[in-house]
Amino acid sequence: MQIKWYGHAAFGLSPAQGPRVITDPYTPEGVGYAPIADTADLVLISSDDDDAHCRADLIPGQPAVLNALTVAQSGGRAEAAGLTVTAIEAAEWIHHPEHAVPGQNGMYRFTLDGIDFAHMGDVGNLLTDRQIAFFENVDVLFALAGGYLTIELPDLMKMIHLARPKLVIPMHFRTLTYRPRNTMWIESFLANFKEADVDFACSHEVDLRRDDIPDATRVLVMDYVR
């Protein structure tokens, strides 16, 4: 399994078996990250009205597209391109400066190469018990680590402590490319972990096998595609 971080909440997953997946593709001009040039069999989006999370139309080729919010509102489970996806509803930050009403979105889970992945979409509020339970027993969590505009870090850490994901890969934090006012640098998130529990990939690509999944929560910080 190869994992690539394009930036923001967009990841590319290329398994040894199963569909190639891209999560939450963005509008490059809106977030500053490079256009996504890779193809995919399936694009997963957390909503259909947020240009930073829903631009499946910018992915080359003709991938299948699955909207996690639609899945959450239609029974919580769907299949596309041979992949089963489960989802639960969430909402953006109630004080979002660009939206009078918080936009609805979906948080989602799926399994590739025997590894259980979860993506937090664009949730901006304290999670309910049901939402926290949604992340239990996950192997890899793509976690919103920037605070402002998304879930606050103390609320995120509450979920991590209760759900105990094995490997946390942070996303949606402040970088030299993506710099919304008040969004936090990665150091604010990492301050919640012991230094010995944090690894740095120093690359926008990592190879991950089922045997690589740790027994207890660790953090893996990736670079983004330049």
C-alpha positions, 0 to 999 in steps of 0.5 A: 500500500502506497499513501501519498499526501497531496495536501489539505485533506487529499490523500492518494491510496494505491493498494496492492489489491483493490481500487486506487482511491483519492480522498477529498480533492481540493481546488488548487487555487483555493488552498495553494497546493499543487493540482492532483495529476494522478488518476484513481478508480474511486474518489471519495468526497466528504461533501459536494459543496466545499471546493476544498474537499469535493473537486472530484471533477479535477481528477484525471480520467473518469473515476467513480465518485462517492459522496460520504455525506450522501452515504451517511444520509442513505443508510451509512454504507455504500459500494463503488469501484469494488470498495465498501465505504461507511459514513456518518454525518458531521458539520463544519465549524459553527463559526465558519467565516465563509458560511452563514450556516455550517455545511454538512459533510460526512466522515468515512471509513473503508478497508484496503489491503487489510488496513482499516482507514478513516477520514474525518472529512471537514468536521468542526465541532465536538464529536458526539459519542456516536461519532467517536464510536465510529472511529473505534478500532481503526488502523489509520486515521486521517486527522484534522490537526489544524484547529481553526475552521475544523475541530478544536485540538482538545476535542480531537484529542478526546476522540483519539484517546477514546477511539485509540486509532493505531496510526494517526496521519495529520492533515488540514494544518497550517503549512508554508503553502496553506496558511489560513489565519489562526490555523495551527502549525503541526507543532500544536497537534504534536504537543499532545504526544510523547516525542517517542510516539511521533515519526516523520516521513520526510516525504509525501509518499510512504509504503504501509503494510498491515504488519507495519500497523503499531499496537498503540497510537503513533503519529506519522507526519507526512510532507505534501506534494510539491 
